[in-house]
Amino acid sequence: MVGSSKVFGVFYFVISEGFRLFLYGLIVISLLFFIRPLSAQPISSIKNSKIGTAVGWDLTDSLSEISGICNAFPVIGSNWLLGIQDGGNSSDIVVFDWEIRKSFVVATGLHNRDWEAITRDDERVYIGDFGNNRGNRRDLKIYRICNIDSAVFTEDWKCNVSEINKRGIRNTSLVDSIEFAFEDQLDFQPRFRHNFDCESMLVQGDSIWLFTKNWKNFKSNVYLLLNTPGKQVARKVASINTRCLVTDACWHHKEVLLVGYSVFGNQYILNLDWNRKRVLSRRKIGIKPAQVEGVALNLLHDKVFIATEKRKTQRAAIIELEFKRK
């Protein structure tokens, strides 16, 4: 009986140790699978957008931090887009030709502390140097650039690359700026939870509208500036319950589109009743992981362009979406 007990004990030990080693091996293999290096995937591999069919254009690594886009010809509509990148990158305007999937760089010679928005009207292009992540900036600014069409495009609307490379915008255009502060910002201590970051603006005649990116309450405050150069105080006129971090805005006929993202990585597009400053619809964009940073209307096909910056597993891209009002 004693010999049998010893044999059973050895057998039990071997079986239990073997099972334990098997579990350890399974755990190690699982960890190696989940923490394996991830490569950035093309946007074309992402499907099932919640708001319609999506067509994507993967951008190069040199454009990985695109922070804003606008239609190059918003009145007549076009497949040309203007884009910028945020702080830490160049102070170039990037001209995107959606039709042939090519981009051209236009040097401005301006300072890019943290460019976050670009928009335009019939006369000027506007660049918002007002990224304010920590809420401590006292040098918020909007550049106004005139005569960009003659500097960038030929008479038949081809991109005038040779002239751009020779002269650049700063030497061929009139540039002035608006310096401003938010009327209700009293605390300039650097912090992460505040309501004075800003990445979106719209121009409407003699008015410029700013939309804040509120890290504290996930709303967006609307501020008004005069469209004239010099120092100003941005007047608060509304607060919109966007329930996300707003990153760009564009006109959508008589309404306004906003894009943004949540802290959980979801991407959203919102349709605003502009007169009442309220949300008409808030729809999830079916791309994840991503971070939507720009939006522009394509009047030629009544579609919407959105721009996303590069994430660990997702390339920077411009995406054309079907967008129908609800």
N, C-alpha and C positions, 0 to 999 in steps of 0.2 A: 504493500500500500504506500509505503514511504517513497519507493522508487517511482511509482505511478504519479504521486503528487509532484515530485520533482520534474518528471517529464512534462506533466500538464503545466507546471509553472513556467518552464522554459518555453513551451509552445505558446502560452498566453503572452509571455513577454515579447516573443518574436512577432506575434500577430499585432499586438498593441503598438509596438515600436514602428512596425512597418506601416500601420495605419496613420500614425502620427507623422511620419516622414512624408507619406502620401499627401496628407493635408497641408503640410508646410510647402511642399512642392507646388500644389495647386494654388496656394495663396501667392507664392512668388511669381508663378506664371501669369496669374490674374493681374498682379501689380504691374508686371512688365508690359502687359497688354494695354492697361489703362494709362500708364504714364509714358508710353512710347512717344518719341518726338512727333509733333504734328506739323504738317506742311500746309501752307495756305492754299485753299481750294479755289478754283475759278467760280465766279458768280453764275456761270452757265449751268453749273451742277445743281443749283438751288431751284426748286420748283414750288408749285402750290402757293403762289401769292394769294393773300386773302382779298385782294381788291382787283384781280384781273390778271391777264397774261403778262408775263415779265420777259423782257429781252435785255440781256446784259452785255456790258463791254468792260472787260478786265483792264485795269490800268497798270502801268509799270510801277516798279518800286519807288521810282523818283517822284511819283505822285501819290504816295501811300497815305498822306495826311491831308487829303483834300477837305476843306472846311466850308466851302460854299460854292454855289453855282447860280447862274442866271442865264436867261435866253439872250443871245447877242443882239437880237432884233425883236424885242417884245411886242412892238406894235403890229408889224406885218407878219411875225412868226418866222421861224427858221429852224434848221437842224444844227445851227451853230450855238455853242454854249461858251460862256466865259466862266473860269473857275480860279480859285485861289487856294493856297495852303496856309495852315496856321503857324504860330510862332515856332522858331527854330528851323524854319524852311526859308526858301528864297522869297524875294518880294516881286515875283513874276506874276503876271496874269497869264493863265493858260487858256488858249483858244482850242476848243474841241469841235471837230467836224464829225458829227454823229454818223453822217451818211457813209463816209469812207473809213471811219474809226481811226482817225489820225488827230494828233494834238500838236500845237505850236506854242512856243514859249515867247512871251512878250515881256522884256525887261522894263521895269518902271523906275528903278533907282530910288524908290521910296523906302522908308523904314517899316519893317514888319515886326512889331513887338508881339502881337497876337491877332492876326487877321482872321476874322470869323464869318464875315458876310460880304457878299458882292451883289449889287443890283444895278439897274440902270433905268433911265428914261430916254426921251428923244434927244437930249442934249449931252448927258454925262453918264459916266460910270461911277458908282459909289462903292468904296471899299471901307468896311467897318473894322477899324483896329480897336476893338473894344472887348476882346476876350478878357475875362476878369475872374478866373477860377478861384482865387483866394480872397476876392472881395477887397483888395487893398490898392487898386490902381487909382491914380489921380491924373492920369494922362489919356483918358478915353478920347478917341478921335475918329472922324470919318473923312477920308480923302474923296475929293470930287475931281474927276478927270474929264476934261473936255476934248472934243475932236478925236475921239478914239477911232471912229470909223475910217477916217482918212489915213490914220497911222497904221491901221491893221488890215483894212480891206481895200481891194481895187474896185473900180467902178462896176465890174461884173460880179462883185461879192466873192472874189477869190481871196484867200489869205495872202497878204502882201509880205511874205516872210523875208524876202531880201531887204526890203526897206526897214522892217522891224529890226533886223540884225544890225543894220547900219546906224539907225538913229535911236531906237527905243522910244517908248511913250513919253518919257519925261522931257525929251528934247523937242518933241513935236506937238506937245499938247499943253494946255493951260491946266495947272494943278493948284487947287487951294484946299482948305480943310476946315472942318468944324470941330472945335474942342468943346467937350461938354462934361457935366457931372449930373448925377441923378439928384433931384431936388430933395428926396427923403433919405439919402444916405448920410448918416452922421458918424458911423463907426467904420474906420478904415484899417482895423487890426486884421492881419491875415488869418483866415479861418476857412473851414470847408463848408459849413452850413450857413448859407446866407442867400439873399435874393437879388444880388446885383451883378451876377454874371450875365453876359449878353452875347448872342450869336446870330441874331436875326434882325432884319430891318426891311422896310418897304418905303418907296418914294411915291408921293402922290401930289403932284403940282408943287406948291410951295411948302409942303409938309414932309417930314421924315418920321416914320413910326418905328419905334424900337420894341422888341419883344424879349423880355429877360428870360434867363434860364435859372429857375429858382431851385437851388439845392436844398433849401430849407422846407418849403411847403409844396414843391412840385407843381406850382402854378406858373403862369407867365404874366408879368405885369407889362402893360402897354404904356410907353412914354412918347411924348410928342416933342419934336424939334422943328425949328424953322429951317427951310432949305436955303440958308444963307451962310457964308463963311464967317468965322469968328468964334468967340467964346460964348457958350450958352448954358442954360440950366434945363435939363430934360424934365418936362412936366408930366407927372403921372396922371393918366386919364382913365385907366381901367385895370382890372385884374381878371384873368381868364382861368377857369379851373380846367387846365389841360391834362392834369394827372400824368404828366411826363416831363422830361427835360427837353425843352424846345431848342432846336438847333438851326432852323432856317424857315423862311417864309417866302411866299410868292403870291401874286394876284392870280385868281382863278375866275376870270370874267369879273363879276361884281362882288365876288366873295374872296376869301383869303384861305390859302392852304398853309398849314404848319406841319413840320415834321419833327420828330423827336424820339426819344427812347426812354425806357424805364430802367431802374436799377437792376432789374432781373434780366435785362438784355433783350426785351421785346421792343420792336420798332413800330412806330405809329405815324399815320397821316390823319390830320384833322381838318375838317372843313368848317370855316367860321362864317357866321352871319356878321359882316363887317359893321353894319350900322348899329347893331345891338351888342356887338363885341361878345358873342356867345357861341358855344360849340354846337354845330348842327350835326356833325357826325365825327366819330373817332374810330378809325379802323386799323386793325393790326396789319402790318406788312409782313408777309410770310417769309422773311429771311432772317436766319439766326445761325451762328453768331454773326453779328454785324454791328455797325454804329452809323446810323443815317446822319449825314451832316449837311446835305444840300437838297433843294427842291426847285424845279423850274417847270413852267408850263410850255408844252409844245403845241402852239396854236395851229400848226399845219395839220396835225392829226388829232387834235384835242386829247392828247395824252400828257402824261407827267413824267419828267425826268427826276430821278433821285440819285444822290451821290452818297457812297459809303466809304469810310476810311478803312485802312487795313487793320485787321485783327490777327491774332495768332493763327487762326484757322480759316481766315477769309481774306482774299485779296481786296484791295480798293477797287471800286467799280462805279460806273454810271449805268443806271438801269432805267429803261423806258417801260412805264406801266400804263395799262388801260385804267382810266379812272372815270367812273360814272357817278354823278351826283345821286344821292339817295333821296 
